Structures are given as structure tokens and as C-alpha cells.
Amino acid sequence: MTIAPELSDRVLTELADAIGGEHVLTSKTARYNRARVPAPFPVHRWPERVPDLVVLPGSTEEVAEVVRIANAHRIPIVPRDGGTGLTDGAVPEHRGIVVDVKRLNQIKEIDLENRTCTVGTGINALKLNEVLAEHGLIYPDDPASYPCSLVGGRIGTSGWSLVGSRYGHSRDLVLSFEFVLPTGKVIHLGDGGGRKISKSSSGYQLKHLFMGHQGTLGIATEATLKLFPKPEAELSPFWAFPDYDSAYRCVGQLARAGIATFAGAVLFDEWKVDYLRRDDEAYIPQPADVRALVCAVAYGYEDEVRAGGKRLLRIAKDCGARYLGDEISQGDWAARHDRYATPLHGRTRSGQVAPMSWHCEDAAINYTELPGVRLEWHAIVERLRARFDVFDDWGMFCYTSANTGVDYLTEIDIGIWEQELGDEAWAAWVDAKREIAAVALRAGGSISACHGSCREGEVDLVPLELGGGYDVMLDVKRAVDPNNIMNPGKYGLQRAYAAERGAGA
Ligand SMILES: Cc1cc2nc3c(=O)[nH]c(=O)nc-3n(C[C@H](O)[C@H](O)[C@H](O)COP(=O)(O)OP(=O)(O)OC[C@H]3O[C@@H](n4cnc5c(N)ncnc54)[C@H](O)[C@@H]3O)c2cc1C
């Protein structure tokens, strides 16, 4: 599926009439800039994923008009916000039209009484919070990509927030949204029909169905978000441990303690500590006996954070932690938004520095399974590294995802020398991703806690994870998007259109 040459001029004219010619971009630069996301990919195959066109609509109506035109001509549509998604969701697998929603970046309403705001989905939480701060409010969706991911992308991925243990994640914080279906029809999705309702028992819970679909069901154009008082105080104690086991025990106890201001805790394992220590991106200069690190975070009013903080510090001390001091603690937490921006190089087996980009495999894993999963994942990367000298193990961290400590976002970071990835190394990488996903499933987890799982390798196991639920996904996809125009190729959903299910497509 791509724009047939004889249709191109007609399509361009229709799009220009709908949204203005200056918002229909055909230049190589505009198209190449929207052909990939930060996750490493085989650069020698770059041209396969370049879109035919880029459009920048300025309103819900214009988005709907673009989608109607694409649907009429059966042209693939790929929604794109910040382009920071790490599972290739915003990458055009079948070329077509990239709908870049960055012009939909207005703050339309701040409702101080009901504590909500309504925004275009092209806005980012950093910009939004600059305005909300004037009202003493905050929108606490806080991914590591905080400065560059946008509200629409957070809806498209059902993203995960670093302070989610206190405030919830994107799915909890987005109350409702305006949504353009693949036919061009505009609907409103939330709990019930209301814009600002946080809990309803009316009808199917469609809001959740239309989040995290990676742009395969339509395009969110406007969202109403939950707001909180801007926290008066922040506490982010950072502790060192002599071994992984005591750090692991500590993180579990912190999460299970039920402290109301607790917003999250993160654990860096030995591989991660080695990685941070070995290069100039080491934010945490530590003596050699430090083998694992834990950072907890608490937010709230000064007096409640102080009281909760005392308890957090006591728990950590009892687990054998060494507090690293206020300066390092605050510095590490402040680095949460740029920790990944720095490493543009890794090490070959001989220790030679090489230009590498960052890939992370993430999963949702129960607390009890973390130690086993960790060792299996490192072993997979070690085997890969032994065969191809273009991979580097940048270590693992895990992060509480809820205030009960039931499950964790668990991530292994891998440096990849993209320019040196030939077909053979890429195939081995895809196999490794499949193995990593299989470990997560064997442990009773989910393949992804935050990025989604659309990339080669991991995506193969999604039907296994979801069981009969995957068949329902196929039914929904075919019903909502009868012509398969919306981000085709993602999540293996082309199967929904195969003559016989299971035949592939
Ligand atoms: C350095 C770094 C750190 C990161 N840390 C985190 C983290 O802590 N937590 C986390 O959750 N993620 C993290 N990510 C991943 C990424 O930031 C998230 O997946 C984010 O939600 C993507 O938002 P985006 O605006 O960039 O969306 P995009 O990458 O543009 O799109 C993501 C997906 O959503 C779809 N989409 C985009 N806009 C819309 C729309 N308006 N309507 C419907 N679908 C749409 C796209 O088609 C695509 O499938 C990180 C990424 C980087 C590079």
C-alpha cells in the first residue's frame, strides 16, 4: 500500500485544499526526518520506511479531513507526535502519509475548580507545566522523555510515568479525548461520555481500548487531563549497596511500605553501575565497593514529605543502605530526563570506544521474578555480544510501577553500533529480542510496561501473551479500520484482513 503515482497529484491537491498547501510537506528532508525513531534500526534499510508525504493539520476537523481523503484512496496513515516512541510505532512501515500533530499544541482550558485542563495533543508536559505552575498546579505525567514526548504520543503508547506510584500513569491521568477514527469520523472517549469524569460504569470502558494502540485505531487530537497541586517538597534519597540482593530487598520494602507520598523507587544493577562508572557519562562517582544503587522519590507538602521521608530512610538503613548525601541524591533525580541523552558511544569487546545508539528492552515483571529475569536477560545479551562486536550491555534498572510494589518496569539497555549492522547482525538482534520477550512471558510478565511491543522479534510473541484477547484485537481492528489504513503493519494486525485467520498476511 502506497500512493499510486497516478493518484499523487490528485491526493496532493485534495490535501492542500483541506489543510492549506504549506502544511503538506513533500521535501526529502521533511519525509526523512519522520522516517525513524530513536531506537536503533538497520540504517542500510532506511529508504524502505520513508513516508510519501507529511501533513501538519491545525485542528481536529483538518485531521478528520486528511483521514477521510486517505481512507477514500486507501493510503496508509501514520500518526506522529514527538517521534520518541521506542517500538517503531511512528515509523511508516508501508510508507503513506505521516500525520504530524505538532500544530495541535494549544491549551484550550484550565479549569481551576474541577482541576482539569484541555489541550491539543501536540503539546508536551514540560510546556504545559510551565503554564500550570502559575496556578500552583501540575500535570504529573513524567517519563524520562518528559521534554520531548507529547500528549498524543503518551495516549498512543499508554506511557509510563516515573512518578506513577503516586499519581498514576498516562492512562490514569488522561480523563478523556477527542478521537478521529480511520473513517474520518470524530468521537469523544472517556469514562462515560463526559469530558471530566474520572470513574463511570456506563458502557464499555472504551478510553482504555483507544490508548496504547500505537496509532492503529485512529488519532487523538484533543485531551482533557487531571491536575494536581504542584508539590511543595521533593525528596529523592539515593543509596549505595554492596550487592544486588540487598538493593533488591530494599526497593521491595520501600514500595510495600504504603507511604502516601512515595512516588517511585528505581534500582540500578551491577552492570548498570559498571556502565555509569566507566565513562564520562558517570553521574555517580562511587567507590569500587558500591555494586548496586537505589533512588526513591517522594512528593507532597513539606510536612508530609518530611515524615514519610524519615520512614523511607529508616527502611533503607535497615536493608544495609549507605545514604549518598543530599547533593548526589538531588543530582541523580534531576538527571532522570537526560540520563539517556548522553551516551552516544559504547565499547567493543576489546574496550575500544565506538559510536553506539541506545536501545532498551522493557517488560512488566512481578517483584518476585526480578532476580531471575535479570540474569537471563544479561545472558542473552552476552551471547549476542560474543557473536557480533556491535552490541554492548549497558546494564539494567527496574522501577516500581504501582504503590503496592506488585510489578516493576524492568529494562535492559543495550548499546548498538547501528552503522555496522548488516542483515546477519540485525537478524541475530531480532532473535535476541524474541528471547528477551519470551523470558518475560515465562516469568508471568508482560513484554512491555511502557513502550509497547511492535518491533520485529517481540511482536511475534504478542498473540501468545494476550491469548484469546489477541483475536479480539483483530476483530476490533477490522471493525474500526475496515480498509487497514491506520498505521498498517503494527502489532501484526494485518492478520485481521487475511482471508482466513492465522494464514498471515
Ligand atoms: C530518552 C527517552 C526516554 C524515554 N523514557 C520513557 C519513559 O520513561 N516512559 C515512557 O512511557 N516512555 C519513554 N520513552 C518512550 C517515548 O517517549 C514514549 O513512548 C512516548 O509516549 C512517545 O511519545 P511521542 O509524543 O514521542 O510519540 P510518537 O513516538 O510520535 O508516537 C508513539 C506512538 O503513538 C502513536 N501516536 C502518536 N500520536 C498519536 C495521536 N495523536 N493519536 C494516536 N496515536 C498517536 C504513533 O503512531 C506511535 O505508534 C522514552 C523515549 C526516549 C527517547
The ligand as an ORCA input file, in Angstrom:
! r2SCAN-3c Opt
* xyz 0 1
  C      15.248      9.242     26.086
  C      13.901      8.560     26.126
  C      13.349      8.235     27.339
  C      12.078      7.623     27.394
  N      11.511      7.372     28.609
  C      10.235      6.914     28.658
  C       9.573      6.741     29.909
  O      10.121      6.994     30.979
  N       8.281      6.307     29.895
  C       7.637      6.030     28.720
  O       6.458      5.681     28.741
  N       8.259      6.156     27.550
  C       9.518      6.601     27.478
  N      10.135      6.758     26.275
  C       9.437      6.395     25.052
  C       8.569      7.527     24.462
  O       8.967      8.780     24.919
  C       7.110      7.270     24.808
  O       6.693      6.088     24.171
  C       6.165      8.437     24.454
  O       4.891      8.137     24.980
  C       6.059      8.667     22.963
  O       5.514      9.933     22.761
  P       5.746     10.742     21.423
  O       4.983     12.002     21.532
  O       7.166     10.863     21.086
  O       5.006      9.781     20.385
  P       5.449      9.189     18.989
  O       6.757      8.497     19.079
  O       5.307     10.224     17.942
  O       4.302      8.116     18.775
  C       4.233      6.960     19.600
  C       3.089      6.067     19.116
  O       1.842      6.713     19.325
  C       1.170      6.931     18.074
  N       0.631      8.285     18.143
  C       1.330      9.450     18.132
  N       0.487     10.485     18.223
  C      -0.759      9.973     18.294
  C      -2.046     10.548     18.402
  N      -2.220     11.869     18.456
  N      -3.118      9.714     18.459
  C      -2.964      8.365     18.387
  N      -1.763      7.769     18.283
  C      -0.672      8.574     18.250
  C       2.230      6.780     16.993
  O       1.685      6.326     15.772
  C       3.140      5.754     17.620
  O       2.641      4.478     17.410
  C      11.399      7.329     26.193
  C      11.982      7.652     24.962
  C      13.219      8.263     24.919
  C      13.810      8.611     23.580
*
